């Protein structure tokens, strides 16, 4: 770690360092956010049951989010139902 004697720096130097720190923190936050989104999208991949043709429910705006109707209801579906959708609104009609 670099040690600086802050008392020897001018106000302008301190402000410049503070701005660079803010920018670096923002960059790191963005990288973390992108990593989280990448992890979420990989979790949203279709399960083997769904790939086999058992799709019964689909997210209305995100086609990759599907559910075969077996097991525990996925969180995305729970959120949509809580926001006013009915389960039948999400059913795939073929």
Secondary structure, DSSP 8 states (H G I E B T S, - for coil): -----GGGS-HHHHHHHHHHHHHHHHHHHHHHHHHHHHHHHHHTS--HHHHTT---EE-SS-TT-EE-S-SS--HHHHHHHHTT--GGGGB---
